Amino acid sequence: MSQPTKSNRKLLTMLTLGAVGMFGFGFALVPLYDVLCDTLGINGKTQNTASTYEAVIVDKSRTVTIEFVAQIQPGMPWEFSPTVNRIQVHPGELTHAKFHAKNLSANNTIGQAIPSVSPGQGAAYFNKTECFCFNQQPLAASASAELPLIFYVDPDLPESINTLTLSYTLYDITAKVGSGLKQGAAK
């Protein structure tokens, strides 16, 4: 076999550098995407901690439709759904909702819900004072639980937004946090 020519070595070096550069760019996309979306307010992410509800004047002249969507990670052995799919609220009004979860497997599992709001501009006006998404949700085998959500829509929600869709995706995080249930698991 002949020695690689100088041009072949150069090509191999360029291809290797290109592959490393593409990997680095792909790796950097996630934080860049988060920063861009946070800056522009287009990502639909809600806050990760509870808001404090301070009594505000409820705008009774306006009604906003809140739609609830629930989905689970493919292969997760749970049922997960809102108890109601749609409600009407007045901006500034403290509202209670519930989601139902049931572990269909014979094993203890732990779930974690990740929320998003559509349209993305509405996420800044959707405030959760209590949400099951703030904590991991351990369920014993065949157990079920009612998962609470308490929220209000900021009265400063732009008039052009009449409907907010709150979507939760439930992920199985049992393997990430260890096997078995933590103390206080629903039974």
Sequence and secondary structure as in RCSB ss.txt:
>XXXX:A:sequence
MSQPTKSNRKLLTMLTLGAVGMFGFGFALVPLYDVLCDTLGINGKTQNTASTYEAVIVDKSRTVTIEFVAQIQPG
MPWEFSPTVNRIQVHPGELTHAKFHAKNLSANNTIGQAIPSVSPGQGAAYFNKTECFCFNQQPLAASASAELPLI
FYVDPDLPESINTLTLSYTLYDITAKVGSGLKQGAAK
>XXXX:A:secstr
     HHHHHHHHHHHHHHHHHHHHHHHHHHHHHHHHHHHT S    SS          TT  EEEEEEEEE TT
  EEEEES SEEEE TT  EEEEEEEEE SSS EEEEEEEEEESGGGGGGEEEEEEGGGS EEE TT EEEEEEE
EEE TTS TT  EEEEEEEEEE HHHH SS  TT B 
